[in-house]
Amino acid sequence: MEAMDDPRSAARAWLRIQTKVSRTAALPVVACGVIGVLAGIMGAWCAAAALAQGLAGKGIAVGPLLGFAAAGLVQAGIGVVSERAGFAAGAAARRRLRGDALARLLAAGPAVLRRSHSGALMATVIDRIEAVDPMFGRYLPAAAMAMAGPALVALAAVQADPVAALVMASAGLLVPVAMALSGIGAAQAARQQFAAMARLQARFLDRIKGIATIVLAGRAEAEAVALGVAADELRRRTMRVLRMAFLSSAALDLAAAAALVLIALRYGAQLRDGTLADAAVALFVLLLVPQFFAPLRAF
């Protein structure tokens, strides 16, 4: 009972409930992502086959080029469908959450204003619900694809070159660690940013209500300066969230570059020693590296 009284425990319980409710709506987005990954693998194989024949001096291979074009068209179409499905999932979550919040506020009545400022309540109903829209429309599908996508690509790489697949998987395992570290900092910065937004909205509403008194007291200019300071604090906190979020992208780029360089060096050494069995396989694995990290980048 004491654990449920803790605001953080209550928030986690609420989040688990909302995640279960919204998981079904996210399934079409995940399905589109899986189809997109499979199309990307097919496109990588077709491109590798076409390049290998061209490098061997066998001319242009029409079949692989048509397959590559077909895979690209499938990925483009799936991207459009996925975006629409994600928007629909987010919109449904917003309607549900906003309706629930308004129903609770109406049930609580005016007494709720004794505990919370009207500006903070408005920020909760409008800004904070808008802020969780990407979680249901993008985060949940991206979290599922961050596991399924690399697994599918690694499975394809294992069939071609198990050693290269191991290199990709090892580099990929470093990404969640970096994401966790930057995510903890971004979450803390985001909480501070939301608190600053609520304070700014509450202060602005208070000043609007008392604008006549402020003008008569000759404090209009001072209040304008104070609002500017509060707005600048919100700007700084927002930029702090973005800086922390960009750290995960930098770590991802570093891991992807490391995997690509190691695999390229391995095939380069084989080519130099004359032990490279199949150029198409080598090119296929190299083209799979961006496909491996694409779901992690989306996440």
Backbone as a ProteinNet text record, in pm:
[ID]
protein_1_A
[PRIMARY]
MEAMDDPRSAARAWLRIQTKVSRTAALPVVACGVIGVLAGIMGAWCAAAALAQGLAGKGIAVGPLLGFAAAGLVQAGIGVVSERAGFAAGAAARRRLRGDALARLLAAGPAVLRRSHSGALMATVIDRIEAVDPMFGRYLPAAAMAMAGPALVALAAVQADPVAALVMASAGLLVPVAMALSGIGAAQAARQQFAAMARLQARFLDRIKGIATIVLAGRAEAEAVALGVAADELRRRTMRVLRMAFLSSAALDLAAAAALVLIALRYGAQLRDGTLADAAVALFVLLLVPQFFAPLRAF
[TERTIARY]
83	0	86.1	195	285.1	353.4	381.7	447.4	357.1	224.8	132.2	113.4	136.8	125.5	241.7	350.7	464.9	428.4	444.9	408	480	605.8	678.5	623.3	589	530.8	395.6	316.5	186.7	203.7	304.8	329.2	372.4	458.3	502.5	386.2	299.5	183.3	90.1	69.8	-15.8	45.2	177.5	244.2	233.5	244.9	230.5	90.2	-10.1	-148.3	-168.2	-121.4	-138.1	-60.7	55.6	134.6	61.6	1.8	-73.9	-192.5	-260	-376.6	-335.2	-220.5	-179.3	-97.7	-59.6	26.3	-44.4	-174	-249.3	-252.8	-271.4	-275.5	-141.5	-32.7	100.9	139.3	61.7	97	106.3	14.2	30.2	161	206.1	332.6	449	444.1	551.3	552.5	434.2	426.7	486.1	454.8	513.7	665.3	713.9	858.3	926.4	865	922.9	927.9	819.2	817.8	924.4	940.1	1042.4	1183.3	1210.1	1342.9	1368.1	1268	1283.8	1307.6	1236	1257.9	1397.8	1446.9	1582.6	1687.2	1666.3	1759.7	1759.6	1641.3	1632.7	1700.4	1678.6	1742.5	1894	1943.9	2089.4	2147.9	2078.4	2128.7	2127.8	2020.6	2012.7	2121.6	2143.5	2247.2	2385.4	2408.7	2538.8	2561.1	2457.8	2472.2	2501.4	2430.5	2453.2	2594.1	2639.5	2773	2881.3	2861.1	2961.6	2976.4	2864.5	2872.8	2937.9	2908.1	2970.6	3120.1	3163.1	3306.5	3380.2	3310.8	3373.1	3375.9	3319.6	3319.6	3218.6	3112.4	3011.2	2893.8	2907	2799.8	2695.7	2592.3	2485.8	2385	2355.4	2257.4	2120.9	2030.2	1898.3	1814.5	1821.7	1739.2	1763.6	1890.3	1916.1	1876.6	1895.8	1856.4	1705.4	1629.1	1483.6	1442.4	1511	1481.7	1512.8	1624.8	1660.5	1556.1	1510.1	1408.5	1277.1	1240.4	1116.8	1126.4	1243.2	1261.5	1251.8	1308.4	1298.7	1155.7	1079.2	938.4	859.9	887.3	818.7	852.5	979.3	1018.8	952.7	945.1	881	732.6	665.2	523.3	498.1	581	565.7	592.2	686.2	713.2	591.6	521.5	400.2	292.4	270.4	168.3	203.7	333.2	376.6	354.7	383.7	362.8	215.3	128.5	-15.4	-63.5	-14.4	-54.7	-3.5	119.1	172.6	94.9	56.3	-24.3	-159.2	-220	-350	-337.8	-230.1	-210.6	-189.4	-110.5	-88.2	-213.8	-290.8	-414.4	-514.3	-524.9	-615.3	-572	-441.2	-392.4	-420.1	-401.9	-429.6	-576.1	-664.5	-808	-843.5	-787.2	-818.9	-766.1	-641.9	-581.4	-647.1	-674.4	-735.3	-877.6	-951.9	-1086.3	-1082.6	-986.3	-973.7	-934.1	-840.4	-797.3	-910.2	-983	-1093.5	-1203.6	-1230.5	-1332.5	-1291.9	-1164.4	-1117.7	-1123.9	-1089.4	-1096.9	-1240.6	-1332.7	-1473.6	-1527.2	-1483.2	-1528.5	-1473.1	-1348.9	-1289.4	-1353	-1399	-1464.9	-1366.3	-1418.5	-1331.4	-1231.8	-1255.8	-1165.4	-1024.3	-1010	-877	-787.2	-848.1	-768.9	-700.9	-743	-675.3	-539.3	-524.8	-399.1	-310.2	-370.6	-292.4	-336.1	-241.7	-273	-340.9	-428.2	-499.5	-403.3	-293.1	-194.5	-127.1	-96.4	-36.4	-134	-262.3	-363.8	-377.7	-374.3	-384	-262.5	-144.9	-24.2	-34.4	-97.3	-113	-207.6	-322.1	-423.3	-379.1	-304.4	-267.9	-125	-27.4	112.1	164.1	133.8	191.5	128.5	-0.2	-62.8	-9.9	11.1	73	213.2	283.3	421.7	430.3	325.9	331.8	283.4	236.4	191	299.8	425.8	528.8	554	523.7	546.3	458.4	330.1	237.3	244.5	270.1	274.6	408.9	517.7	651.4	737.2	734.9	827.4	798.1	671.3	638.6	671.3	631.9	673.6	824.7	889.5	1035.1	1106.1	1052.6	1113.3	1104.1	989.5	975.4	1068.4	1077.6	1162.8	1311.1	1347.3	1487	1537.4	1446.2	1484.1	1464.6	1350.8	1320	1403.7	1423	1496.2	1639.6	1722.7	1859.9	1867.5	1770.1	1771.6	1751.8	1659.7	1637.8	1761.5	1820.9	1940.2	2056.6	2074.9	2183.2	2162.8	2036.5	2008.8	2049.4	2019.6	2061.7	2213.9	2278.9	2425.1	2490.5	2429	2484	2487.4	2383.8	2381.2	2492.8	2532.1	2636.5	2776.3	2792.8	2925.4	2905.5	2919.3	2896.9	2989.4	3114.8	3209.1	3164.5	3125.2	3077.3	2949.5	2862.7	2741.7	2776.8	2880.4	2924.4	2977.5	3049.4	3100.2	2984.5	2884.4	2767.8	2694.3	2673.9	2601.6	2678.4	2810.9	2891.6	2882.6	2889.1	2876.2	2735.1	2636.1	2499.1	2471.9	2539.9	2518.5	2568	2661.1	2711	2609.4	2520.6	2425.6	2326.3	2261.8	2167.6	2231.2	2358.5	2426.5	2438.2	2482.5	2493	2356	2255.2	2119.2	2067.8	2097.5	2051.5	2115.5	2246.1	2315.4	2263.8	2249.2	2198.4	2049.8	1975.4	1832.2	1803.7	1885.4	1866.6	1884.4	1989	2010.5	1902	1857.2	1751.2	1619.8	1590.6	1466.4	1467	1580.4	1590	1576	1642.1	1631.7	1489.9	1421.4	1284.2	1189.8	1209.2	1126.3	1145.7	1269.5	1296	1235.7	1237.5	1180.1	1029.4	962.4	818.1	782.6	863.1	837.9	852.7	955.4	974.1	858.6	807.2	694	568.7	544.2	427.7	438.8	559.2	577.9	555.1	605	588.2	440.8	368	226.4	146.6	177.5	106.9	135.1	260.1	295.2	228.3	225.7	164.2	14.6	-53.1	-196	-221.3	-138.2	-153.9	-137.4	-39.9	-16.4	-128.2	-183.8	-296.5	-417.4	-442.3	-555.8	-538.1	-414.7	-390.9	-326.2	-349.9	-281.6	-317.1	-444.7	-485.5	-410.6	-400.3	-329.1	-181	-121.6	20.3	46.5	-40.8	-23.2	-39.2	-140.6	-162.4	-45.7	16.7	129.4	260.3	257.2	378.1	479.1	429.8	518.9	515.2	454.1	438.8	574	667.5	798.2	875.8	867.8	938.8	882	750.9	689.4	724.1	733.1	772.7	914.2	1004.1	1141.3	1142.5	1060.7	1055.8	1003.2	901.6	851	956.7	1034	1142	1246.9	1279.5	1376.2	1323.2	1193.5	1133.7	1131.8	1102.1	1101.6	1242.6	1344.3	1481.8	1523.9	1474.8	1502.7	1442.2	1318.7	1255.7	1336.3	1386.5	1467.3	1592.9	1661.2	1784.1	1756.6	1649.1	1616	1577.5	1508.6	1472.3	1597.4	1692.4	1816.5	1897.4	1887.8	1957.8	1901.2	1769.2	1707.1	1759.2	1766.4	1812.8	1959.1	2041.6	2183.2	2199.9	2124.8	2134.3	2084.4	1977.9	1924.1	2021.6	2096.3	2190.3	2308.5	2334.8	2445.2	2420.7	2295.2	2265	2288.2	2256.4	2280.6	2429.9	2510.3	2654.8	2712.1	2664	2710.6	2671.1	2551	2504.6	2590.8	2621.2	2706.1	2845	2895.9	3028.2	3027.4	2923	2914.4	2898.3	2813.7	2794	2922.6	2993	3119	3222.4	3228.1	3324.7	3295.3	3166.7	3130.9	3163.6	3132.1	3157.6	3306.9	3386.7	3531.3	3592.7	3552.7	3610.3	3576.5	3451.2	3411	3481.5	3491.3	3559.7	3707.3	3771.7	3912.5	3929.3	3835.9	3843.7	3834.2	3737.5	3723.1	3837.5	3886.6	4000.6	4124.2	4146.3	4260.4	4243.2	4119	4094.5	4116.5	4073.5	4092.8	4240.9	4316.9	4460.8	4532	4489.6	4553.2	4497.7	4395.6	4336.3	4248.6	4198.9	4115.8	3968.5	3932.5	3793.2	3711.6	3620.3	3547.5	3445.8	3367.2	3258.8	3244.6	3268.6	3257.3	3113	3017	2876.6	2839.7	2891.3	2863.7	2925.2	3049.4	3115.4	3038.5	2998.1	2921.5	2786.4	2724.6	2595.8	2607.7	2710.5	2728.7	2757.4	2839.6	2868.6	2742.1	2656.3	2531.5	2431	2449.9	2361.1	2390.9	2510.2	2546.4	2452	2426.4	2328.3	2189.3	2150.3	2020.1	2013.4	2124.6	2129	2105.5	2165.9	2158	2038.9	1969.1	1855.9	1744.3	1700.6	1598.2	1645.4	1773	1827.1	1829.8	1860.3	1858.6	1715.9	1618.9	1479.7	1436.1	1483.3	1449.3	1509.5
-120.4	0	124.9	120	234.7	254.2	142.8	155.2	224	194.5	257.5	404.6	443	583.6	664.8	597.1	665.7	713.1	842.7	891.2	818.6	781.9	713.3	573.4	503.8	370.8	378.9	479.3	496.9	529.9	611.8	647.7	526	441.3	321.5	224.9	211.2	123.9	176.3	308.5	368.9	347.6	360.9	345.4	201.9	104.9	-34.9	-62.1	-6.2	-26	35.7	159.7	226.6	156.3	100.1	28.5	-96.6	-169.6	-288.5	-252.2	-141.9	-101.4	-62	5.4	59.9	-37.9	-152.1	-244.9	-302.3	-327.2	-381.8	-282.4	-152.9	-51.4	-36.5	-75.9	-63.1	-181.8	-289.6	-408.8	-382.7	-305.2	-277.6	-206.5	-117.4	-47.2	-145.1	-236.9	-337.2	-429	-470.2	-555.8	-485.6	-357.4	-281.5	-275	-260.1	-255.9	-385.7	-497.8	-628.3	-645.6	-608.8	-619.3	-528.3	-408.8	-317.5	-373	-438.2	-498.3	-611.4	-696.6	-805.7	-752.1	-645	-583.7	-524	-465.7	-412.5	-520.8	-636.8	-749.2	-796	-806.2	-847.2	-744.9	-616.2	-512.8	-516.1	-543.9	-552.7	-668.2	-782.8	-896.7	-868.1	-806.1	-773.6	-673	-572.2	-473.9	-538	-627.6	-695.2	-783	-854.5	-939.8	-856.6	-743.1	-657.4	-598.1	-551.5	-494	-598.8	-719.6	-824.4	-860.7	-868.5	-898.7	-783.9	-661	-547.5	-541.9	-568.8	-568.2	-682.2	-792.8	-906.9	-890.2	-779.3	-753.8	-834.6	-877.8	-959.4	-877	-744.5	-659.7	-629.9	-558	-517.6	-631.1	-668	-773.6	-709.2	-738.1	-674.8	-729.6	-862	-924	-865.2	-860.9	-801.4	-653.5	-579.5	-437.9	-423.2	-508.6	-503.5	-543.1	-643.1	-682	-570.7	-500.1	-387.7	-275.7	-245.6	-143	-183	-311.5	-359.4	-349.1	-384.2	-374	-229.4	-137.5	3.7	54.8	10.8	52.1	-3.9	-128	-187.8	-110.5	-76.8	-1.6	135.5	201.9	333.9	323.3	224.9	207.9	170.2	80.6	40.3	157.9	246.4	363.9	454.2	474.2	557.7	493.4	362.7	291.9	293.7	276.7	276.1	412.2	519.4	652.9	676.9	635.4	653.8	569.1	445.9	360.4	415.6	468.6	528.2	651.2	734.6	852.7	812.4	708.6	662.2	608.7	534.9	482.4	594.8	695.1	808.5	890	912.3	988.7	917.2	784.9	708.7	717.9	711.9	723.5	862.7	967	1102.5	1120	1070.2	1082.3	1009.4	890.8	814.1	883.3	928.6	991.2	1125	1203.7	1334.6	1319.3	1224.7	1200.5	1153.7	1066.7	1019	1132.1	1217	1328	1427.1	1462.2	1555.6	1496.4	1367.8	1304.1	1307.7	1284.6	1289.3	1430.5	1530.4	1669	1710.1	1672	1705.1	1632.9	1509.6	1435.9	1496.1	1547.7	1608.6	1742	1815.6	1943.5	2053.9	2166.7	2282.1	2254	2148.7	2121.3	2090.3	2044.2	2010.1	2132.9	2252.8	2375.6	2410.8	2348.2	2372	2303.2	2197.4	2121.2	2153.1	2194.7	2219.1	2349.8	2419.6	2543.4	2512	2602.5	2580.2	2572.9	2648.8	2643	2506.5	2447.2	2313.7	2209.2	2224.4	2130.9	2142.7	2265.9	2285.9	2224	2239.3	2180.4	2028.1	1969.7	1824.8	1777.3	1843.3	1800	1823.2	1932.2	1967.3	1924.8	1987.6	1968.2	1829	1781.7	1653.7	1537.3	1546.7	1440.8	1444.7	1565.6	1575.3	1516.4	1532.5	1485.5	1333.2	1264.3	1117.8	1055	1137.9	1084.8	1003.3	1051.6	970	836.3	826.4	699.6	589.6	621.4	519	503.9	613.1	605.8	565.8	589.7	563.5	477.4	510.1	442.9	293.5	257.1	115.6	33.5	79.9	3.5	2.1	114.3	119.6	29.5	17.8	-70.9	-215.9	-253	-389.8	-413.9	-315.8	-331.1	-326.2	-259.5	-255.9	-394.7	-484.9	-623.6	-713	-697.1	-785.1	-752.3	-623.2	-583.3	-632.2	-598.3	-649.7	-802.2	-866.2	-1013.2	-1070.3	-1012.7	-1060.4	-1037.2	-919.7	-889.6	-978.7	-999.5	-1086.4	-1229.8	-1274.6	-1409.5	-1422.1	-1319.1	-1320.6	-1316.3	-1237.2	-1228.3	-1359	-1430.5	-1559.6	-1657.7	-1655.3	-1746	-1714.8	-1586.6	-1547	-1556.6	-1503.8	-1501	-1493.8	-1603.7	-1602	-1507.5	-1495.7	-1407.6	-1261.1	-1219.3	-1083	-1059.1	-1159.4	-1146.3	-1127.1	-1196.8	-1180.8	-1040.1	-984.9	-847.7	-748.7	-766.4	-677.8	-688.3	-811.5	-831.7	-771.8	-786.4	-730.7	-578.8	-516.3	-370.7	-327.9	-407.5	-372.7	-380	-470.8	-482.7	-360.4	-286.6	-166	-51.3	-56	53.9	65.9	-43.2	-27	29.1	-4.9	49.6	201.6	248.7	393.3	459.4	392.9	448.5	459.9	358.3	361.4	476.7	494.3	602.4	739.7	761	890.1	904.8	793.2	800.2	840.7	794.2	833.4	984.1	1036.6	1181.6	1258.9	1207.6	1276.6	1274.8	1164.4	1157.1	1260.1	1271.7	1370.7	1512.3	1538.4	1671.1	1699.1	1595.5	1614.1	1645.7	1580.2	1612.1	1756.8	1802.8	1941.7	2038	1997.5	2082.4	2094.3	1982.7	1986.6	2070.9	2060.3	2141.6	2290.3	2325	2465.2	2513	2427.3	2465.1	2490.6	2402.8	2420.6	2549.7	2579.4	2703.7	2826.2	2820	2933.4	2954.8	2847.9	2861.9	2913.5	2860.8	2907.9	3055.8	3095.3	3236.1	3326	3281.3	3362.3	3380.9	3272.9	3285.2	3377.7	3367.4	3456.9	3603.1	3630.5	3769.9	3821.3	3731.5	3773.1	3809.3	3728.7	3756.6	3888.3	3917.7	4039.2	4149.8	4154.2	4251.9	4394.6	4416.9	4553.1	4600	4513	4549.4	4573.3	4490.4	4505.2	4638.2	4676	4803.4	4920.4	4916.9	5025.6	5039.1	4926.9	4931.8	4966.7	4981.9	5016.4	4902.7	4777.7	4662.2	4587.1	4647.3	4577.3	4541.1	4637.6	4611.7	4506.2	4513.4	4415.4	4275.1	4265.4	4134.3	4080.1	4169.6	4124.7	4068.2	4134.6	4084.5	3948.9	3934.9	3809	3695.4	3724.6	3623.1	3584.9	3684.6	3655.4	3564.6	3587.4	3501	3358.4	3344.2	3211.8	3141.3	3217.3	3158.8	3115.5	3193.8	3156.3	3031.3	3016.4	2893.9	2772.1	2788.1	2678.5	2644.8	2747.8	2723.5	2645.6	2682	2612.5	2466.7	2444.2	2307	2223	2284.6	2212.4	2173.8	2265.7	2235.7	2129.3	2125.1	2022	1883.7	1875.6	1748.2	1704.8	1797.7	1764.5	1721.2	1788.6	1751	1609.4	1575.8	1440.9	1337.5	1371.8	1277.2	1253.6	1355.8	1341.9	1251.8	1232.7	1145.6	1002.1	956.1	820.3	806.1	910.3	906.3	899.7	973.5	970.2	831.8	769.9	635.4	534.3	550.1	459.8	473.4	596.9	618.6	557.8	570.7	515.2	362.9	298.6	152.8	104.9	173.3	134.7	151.1	260.9	282.6	177.4	141	40.5	-94.9	-133.6	-261.7	-261.2	-152.2	-145.1	-149.9	-79.3	-76.6	-213.7	-280.8	-411.2	-514.6	-512.9	-609.8	-578	-449.2	-410.6	-448.2	-429.2	-469	-619.9	-694.4	-840.1	-883.2	-828.7	-866.9	-809.6	-692.1	-636.6	-724.2	-778.5	-869	-996.7	-1048.5	-1168.6	-1141.8	-1023.8	-989.4	-975.6	-918.6	-902.4	-1036.8	-1128.3	-1260	-1356.5	-1314.8	-1401.9	-1511.3	-1492.5	-1595.1	-1555.9	-1447.3	-1404.4	-1498.3	-1572.7	-1676.4	-1617.9	-1519.2	-1467.5	-1317.6	-1237.9	-1092.5	-1051	-1122.6	-1088.3	-1103.6	-1209.4	-1230.2	-1118.1	-1080.3	-973	-841.8	-808.8	-686.2	-692.8	-809.7	-828.1	-800.7	-855	-835.3	-688.7	-624.5	-482	-397.1	-431.6	-357	-387.2	-499.5	-532.1	-450.9	-395.8	-321.1	-203	-116.3	-8.9	-63.1	-175.1	-235	-283.9	-333.6	-382.5	-269.7	-154.3	-44.9	47.9	32.5	121.8	113.2	-7.2	-10.8	48.1	30.2	90	241.9	293.6	437.6	493.1	420.6	464.5	463.2	364.7	356.1	473.8
0	0	0	77.6	82.1	-52.1	-120.1	-250.9	-349.6	-341.2	-434	-401.5	-274.3	-237.6	-293	-323.3	-381.2	-521.9	-554.3	-687.9	-800.2	-779	-885.4	-909.1	-801	-817	-885.5	-848.4	-913.6	-1061.3	-1092	-1232	-1312.4	-1254.3	-1325.5	-1347.1	-1244.4	-1260.2	-1369.1	-1370.4	-1473.6	-1611.7	-1620	-1749.4	-1799.6	-1709.7	-1751	-1804.9	-1738.7	-1783.7	-1922.1	-1939.4	-2068.5	-2179.3	-2144.6	-2244.9	-2292.3	-2199.3	-2237.5	-2325.7	-2291.1	-2369.9	-2511.5	-2524.2	-2653.7	-2737	-2679.6	-2753.1	-2875.9	-2862.7	-2976.5	-3092.1	-3058.8	-3163.9	-3233.6	-3166.3	-3225.6	-3312.3	-3310.2	-3387.8	-3538	-3599.3	-3743.3	-3776.1	-3687.6	-3711.6	-3705.3	-3609.4	-3597.3	-3719.3	-3763.9	-3882.3	-4004.2	-4019.7	-4130.3	-4117.4	-3994.8	-3974.7	-4012.4	-3976.7	-4011.6	-4163.4	-4231	-4378.1	-4438.6	-4381.2	-4431.2	-4414.5	-4300.9	-4278.9	-4378.4	-4400.2	-4496.4	-4637.9	-4672.5	-4803.5	-4812.5	-4702	-4701.8	-4720.1	-4656.6	-4674.9	-4819.8	-4877.7	-5018	-5109	-5080.6	-5160.7	-5148.1	-5027.4	-5008.4	-5088.3	-5090.2	-5167.3	-5317.9	-5365	-5507.8	-5547	-5463.2	-5492.6	-5491.5	-5393.8	-5387.3	-5510.4	-5554	-5673.3	-5797.3	-5811	-5927.3	-5925.9	-5808.3	-5798.4	-5823.7	-5770.7	-5790.1	-5937.8	-6010	-6153.1	-6229.7	-6188.6	-6254.8	-6231.6	-6106.7	-6076.3	-6144.2	-6169	-6237.4	-6388.8	-6438.7	-6581.5	-6658.7	-6593.4	-6659.2	-6711.1	-6706.2	-6756.3	-6649.9	-6692.1	-6601.6	-6587.8	-6463.1	-6436.6	-6418.4	-6511.9	-6507.9	-6392.9	-6369.7	-6265.5	-6127.1	-6080.7	-5949.6	-5940.3	-6049.3	-6046.7	-6032	-6101.5	-6086.6	-5945	-5889.7	-5752.4	-5654	-5677	-5590.3	-5598.9	-5721.4	-5738.9	-5671.1	-5683.8	-5620.7	-5468.2	-5413.8	-5268.9	-5222.1	-5299.6	-5264.7	-5266.2	-5367.4	-5374	-5255.5	-5219	-5103.4	-4975.9	-4958.4	-4839	-4835.4	-4950.3	-4953.6	-4920.1	-4979.1	-4950	-4806.1	-4753.2	-4613.3	-4520.1	-4557.7	-4475	-4463.5	-4574.9	-4572.4	-4486.1	-4507.2	-4428.7	-4280	-4249.3	-4109.6	-4043.8	-4117	-4061.5	-4030.5	-4121.4	-4098.9	-3981.3	-3972.6	-3861.1	-3728.1	-3727.3	-3605.9	-3563.4	-3661.3	-3629	-3572.1	-3630.3	-3581.2	-3438.7	-3410.3	-3275.5	-3174.7	-3212.9	-3123.3	-3101.1	-3207.4	-3193.5	-3104	-3119.2	-3033	-2886.7	-2862.5	-2725	-2668.4	-2750.9	-2703	-2666.6	-2752.4	-2723	-2593.9	-2576.2	-2456	-2330.4	-2334.9	-2217.4	-2184.4	-2288.3	-2263.1	-2209.2	-2264.2	-2212	-2067.9	-2035.3	-1897.6	-1803.3	-1846.7	-1761.5	-1737.2	-1842.1	-1826	-1738.9	-1754.2	-1670.6	-1523.9	-1496	-1357	-1300.4	-1383.5	-1335.6	-1307	-1394.6	-1371.8	-1249	-1227.4	-1109.7	-981.3	-987.6	-868	-833.5	-936.1	-910.8	-875.7	-828.9	-796.1	-685	-607.3	-495.4	-542.3	-669.9	-718.7	-728.1	-739.8	-749.8	-618	-509.2	-382	-377.5	-454.7	-454.7	-573.5	-685.8	-807.5	-871.2	-931.2	-1000.6	-1133.1	-1176.5	-1302.5	-1421.3	-1415.2	-1522	-1529.9	-1411.8	-1410.2	-1462	-1426.5	-1476.6	-1628.8	-1678.5	-1822.9	-1893.4	-1833	-1892.2	-1896.2	-1793.3	-1790.2	-1899.9	-1912.6	-2008.2	-2152.4	-2175.3	-2313.4	-2345.6	-2281.6	-2320.5	-2285.7	-2165.2	-2124.7	-2199.2	-2228.5	-2308.1	-2451.1	-2506.2	-2638.1	-2636.7	-2524.6	-2515.9	-2512.8	-2464.3	-2460	-2590.6	-2685.3	-2813.8	-2884.6	-2891.6	-2958	-2890.5	-2761	-2692.9	-2751	-2773.4	-2822.2	-2973.4	-3044.9	-3190.2	-3246.3	-3169.8	-3223.1	-3130	-2998.4	-2907.4	-2895.1	-2870	-2853.2	-2978.7	-3099.7	-3217.9	-3237.1	-3211.1	-3228.5	-3129.3	-3006.8	-2907.8	-2952.5	-3010.4	-3061.2	-3180	-3270.2	-3388	-3351.5	-3241.7	-3200.1	-3163	-3130.3	-3102.2	-3225.3	-3292.6	-3405.8	-3528.6	-3557.5	-3677.4	-3679.3	-3580.5	-3580.9	-3577.8	-3511.8	-3508.8	-3649	-3725.7	-3862.6	-3949.8	-3937.5	-4017.8	-3976.1	-3845.9	-3798.8	-3846.8	-3851	-3901.5	-4048.1	-4127.4	-4267.3	-4279.1	-4191.9	-4196.6	-4154.9	-4060.5	-4017.3	-4133.3	-4215.6	-4331.2	-4429.6	-4436.1	-4530.8	-4470.7	-4347.7	-4285.1	-4133.9	-4061.4	-3916.2	-3840.6	-3886.6	-3816.6	-3827.7	-3947.8	-3965.9	-3885.5	-3877.2	-3796.5	-3649.8	-3602.7	-3463.4	-3438.8	-3536.3	-3522.3	-3513	-3598.8	-3595.2	-3462.7	-3417	-3291.8	-3173.7	-3173.7	-3063.9	-3061.3	-3179.1	-3185	-3146	-3186.2	-3151.4	-3003.1	-2931.7	-2787.4	-2711.3	-2770.2	-2703.7	-2710.8	-2809.3	-2829	-2713.8	-2667.7	-2556	-2429.4	-2405.8	-2288	-2298.6	-2416.7	-2436.7	-2432.7	-2488.9	-2485.1	-2342.2	-2260.8	-2121.9	-2045.4	-2064.6	-1994	-2035.5	-2166.8	-2212.9	-2182.2	-2183	-2153.7	-2010.3	-1917.3	-1776.8	-1762.1	-1826.2	-1819	-1891.1	-2005.6	-2079.6	-2002.8	-1933.6	-1855.4	-1742.2	-1673.6	-1566.6	-1622.5	-1734.7	-1796.5	-1844.5	-1895	-1942.1	-1826.6	-1712.9	-1595	-1552.1	-1552.9	-1517	-1619	-1747.6	-1851.7	-1837	-1805.8	-1785.1	-1662.6	-1556.9	-1438.2	-1469.9	-1548	-1587.1	-1674.7	-1762.6	-1847.1	-1763.3	-1665.1	-1579.1	-1498.2	-1447.2	-1370.8	-1457.9	-1582.5	-1672.4	-1705.9	-1732	-1764.5	-1645.6	-1526.1	-1407.4	-1381.6	-1397.9	-1375.8	-1479.2	-1603.6	-1708.6	-1682.3	-1642.2	-1612.9	-1494.7	-1391.5	-1276.4	-1316.8	-1401.9	-1441.8	-1532.2	-1616.7	-1700.6	-1613.6	-1509.9	-1421.1	-1346.3	-1309	-1230.5	-1310	-1442	-1526.5	-1488	-1449.5	-1412.3	-1288.6	-1188.6	-1065.3	-1093.1	-1179.5	-1211.3	-1279.6	-1373.5	-1444.3	-1348.4	-1261.5	-1166.6	-1068.7	-1035.7	-943.4	-1013.3	-1146	-1219.5	-1228.7	-1223	-1225.7	-1359.1	-1461.2	-1588.7	-1649.2	-1650.8	-1711.4	-1633.3	-1499.5	-1417.6	-1438	-1449.7	-1471.5	-1609.7	-1707.6	-1841	-1838.5	-1765.2	-1751.8	-1681.3	-1575.9	-1501.7	-1589.2	-1670.8	-1762.7	-1866.6	-1910.4	-2004	-1943.3	-1815.6	-1746.7	-1735.4	-1701.3	-1690.7	-1826.9	-1932.9	-2067.1	-2107.7	-2069	-2101.2	-2024.6	-1901.9	-1826.3	-1895.8	-1946.5	-2020.4	-2145.8	-2215.1	-2335.2	-2301.1	-2192	-2152.6	-2116.8	-2046.3	-2007.1	-2128.9	-2225.4	-2347.5	-2426.3	-2438.2	-2508.6	-2436.5	-2303.6	-2227.6	-2260.5	-2274.8	-2314.2	-2451.3	-2545.5	-2680.1	-2679.6	-2600.7	-2595.1	-2542.1	-2437.3	-2381.9	-2482	-2555.8	-2653	-2768.2	-2806.9	-2917.8	-2881.7	-2752.3	-2712.8	-2759.3	-2751.1	-2795.9	-2945.9	-3023.3	-3167	-3196.8	-3121.8	-3142.4	-3111.2	-3003.6	-2968.9	-3075.6	-3131	-3236.2	-3361.2	-3399.7	-3516.8	-3496	-3375.4	-3346.4	-3356.4	-3302	-3308.5	-3452.7	-3530.6	-3670	-3750.1	-3728.1	-3800.2	-3763.1	-3633.9	-3590.4	-3655.2	-3657.8	-3719.8	-3868.6	-3937.3	-4081.4	-4110.7	-4032.4	-4055.7	-4030.5	-3921.8	-3889.8	-3997.5	-4043.1	-4147.1	-4278.7	-4312.4	-4436.2	-4431.8	-4315.9	-4303.5	-4318.5	-4266.1	-4277.2	-4423.3	-4496	-4636.4	-4720.8	-4681.3	-4753.4	-4740.3	-4619.4	-4600	-4680.8	-4685.9	-4766.6	-4915.5	-4960.8	-5101.4	-5134.5	-5042.5	-5064.8	-5068.8	-4982.5	-4976.5	-5080.1	-5153.1	-5253.6	-5195.3	-5073.4	-5008.6	-5002.5	-5068.4	-5067.3	-5155.2	-5095.2	-5168.9	-5265.5	-5219.1	-5301.8	-5274.8	-5378.9	-5362.4	-5333.6	-5389	-5366.1	-5219.2	-5155.3	-5012.5	-4929.1	-4962.6	-4888.5	-4901.8	-5023.9	-5044.8	-4974.5	-4976.4	-4909.8	-4759.9	-4697.4	-4553.4	-4522.4	-4605.2	-4583.3	-4595.3	-4690.3	-4707	-4595.8	-4526.9	-4415.8	-4290.1	-4279.5	-4157.9	-4135.1	-4236.1	-4211.6	-4179.7	-4243.3	-4214.9	-4070.6	-4018.2	-3880.1	-3780.4	-3807.1	-3710.3	-3734.7	-3848.1	-3877.4	-3772.4	-3728.8	-3623.2	-3491.1	-3460.1	-3338	-3348.8	-3467.8	-3488.4	-3473.6	-3528.5	-3514.1	-3368.5	-3293.5	-3151.7	-3074.2
[MASK]
+++++++++++++++++++++++++++++++++++++++++++++++++++++++++++++++++++++++++++++++++++++++++++++++++++++++++++++++++++++++++++++++++++++++++++++++++++++++++++++++++++++++++++++++++++++++++++++++++++++++++++++++++++++++++++++++++++++++++++++++++++++++++++++++++++++++++++++++++++++++++++++++++++++++++++

